[in-house]
């Protein structure tokens, strides 16, 4: 039309632009990216070769860092399993979402049902959602992942050291064999036959293997993750895959015998994890390179109690605590307990070969993915995470002004905020050490005024600032205000309470009449849903 009327007026141009914007806006809104979040268990900051030159076992992760952005000041929201996972999937600290310590095999509850998960938000936004791997946020009733926003689930309901297996990894005894004599009805199981029930592998709400085969678990996870990505891509819907690996938590399920060189069994397991991540990246790129954001992070620091089976802290030694006894890694608020490796990869969107110093957290994954999906955060609650997409895209290197660190195990189970980060300063109101390799434990110590470390000059957390120094006196008022404001913000929020009660009936088991709850029927590979008591009498041991 403009071609037949000469030069259009400014008003005509404005109207045309507005019309085009209105036409294009729906198209932009529906170009939702895919998301893959890979969470490694008990991995050390120094277990990534891109972080620590001594580490040689992670070529695929190092390639991911070279082709994406590496975050060197990235933190888990807690330093133990359940609280860390709950915070990632809600964007809220345990002091808000109610998950302050780990759930047990016999736990009745889990992540409170009034908390909204990232999967539920993305599912509502049109995403196909899948969870593969360790859950540890409740397995009984509607706490199971299939009722928390995931269309598909394959994995174990808690840590894989919480039960025996037929093919155990290192540092875990095997399941004794089934009795070879007697019938199902006449068998008597001794009370000491198993200290804990054998590990179940769920597919959706059905137990498909029990005891789980740890040595083949990584391959199975990779296969099912690839299948999920293919099916979601073929459907035309965007997808969200939450892949919570068993690595690097003990037992380390690498087929025997342990390697004789290098880092031994730990190094072999680290290479296996690295290869799995490389496989997932390859599959994602093969279904539209540039359409998927892949975010890799750790759930907390290494489990130092396990000695040579624990990961590397890198430079974050927590020397002040180690001089007093105990570990300064997993289960503590020292940097080694919650500073974790983190990478983001999104070809064409996230800059390659970039290292970000921004202060970030797994708390940020929830609000960032929600924003990128064009969805809205759940109302009537506050979030500890930030939308850090400007940092992802390289537009900014500014993250949290203040980041809170809960105890999560070292000094109690109340989820209290016992350490705080403000810029380069780390303030401890309570310190403590978890069990170390030598068996020592550092008792809880309360500090008023707080211990303050300047991480720019003392990343080993070796020597706190002198309380009489000018630097300490200058930063203390800002830290005190931030701490008081944080506590007030939490107490005035919509806070949930998790049910930590226990009942043996909550133990997931496909056939409780048999030792180890073995799940294969005679002449069949079929499995039955957990707790289906009416079929128990027909199931025999392998």
C-alpha angles and dihedrals in degrees: 000000000000090000091064097045103051120233111000121232120252088251091055091050090050092050091048092050091049091049092050091047090052091051095046099042095078090050092052091046091056096050091094117171124230118246131211117181114188115192117191119204122234093345118160125231086238093052090084114083091213087061101038124030093209091066112089102165102083110070094144094049090046089052088050089054091049092050095042141018126300119209113208099179097049122135140195113236091238137008099238134062111258097038091047093052094044091053093048092052095044104030087230134108120246089254086068105031094042099238104121103150141011126298119233136227088259097043115137095195139041139169102358112264092229089064114094117225128216088243091057092052093048093043089056088049091058101268128144103230130204136175122196125179136011117011108174095169098103131305103196121097116324093353088081113109092245087069096043100070104287119126090195133025133181120168152072120299097230142356115326093234089067095087144010127273137200092238105031127190123227119306097025129093117234126247110266113244120266115266110272098209135060133030129282092259095048099045115114116200114212115232090237095048092101127012088199135013119265118265116268125213112213129203104191103315096334126093105228099175133021123196090032119227103235096187092063097036097095092052091048092050091050092049094049093044090053091048092050092050092048094048094045091048092049090051092059092233123121113249140214117203119187107195111187106184127210089222129128097014117102133282091065102212101209116138112257147286100064114237114266097217141044116018092340119217093353093054091048091052091047090053090049091053091047092052090050091054090048090053093052091049090050093051093047092050090048091060097054117325109226095026097090133066110209115196119187123189143146126252094221141326128295123294099246092185088074093066111200089012091064128091131248122276094202108207095335099098102149089221095177090061097040090056087059097044136269134061125298095204132074114014093027138091093232114114091258089060098057112008102100138175113267135180135176123201126185114145112227093010108053116052117249125232091018127141116200124203092192116134102244139161143197083252087075095061093077100052093037096054091042090054093046090051091053091242130131131247116249111267130234097042139075127239131218093200127082134216096251097176090123087061092046092052093047094246093118141014096202119113130155120355088199126020122187126214120201123206096243093180115334098086104014146316103264097096091237119172102247102160134036135194120213113175106304093343125098117196124195121200090172129021130190143149131235121224110297130210090266091054096252122136125200111225121231115269124190120216126203111194092030128249108252126198127188102222093193088068101022113035089157088065089228106140125026119215117272107257089223094053123109091237093054094047091047096053100035097080093053092047092048092050092048092049094049092046091049093052092047092049091054096046092051094047131094095270123191128213121216123217108237096174118130134219126170088224089068091065109115108239133150095205118012094183090074129065111255091012094257113201112202120103120218108281092357140094092202122119134205129228116265116270094020094142096173091073100042096099093061097057123097136189120269 
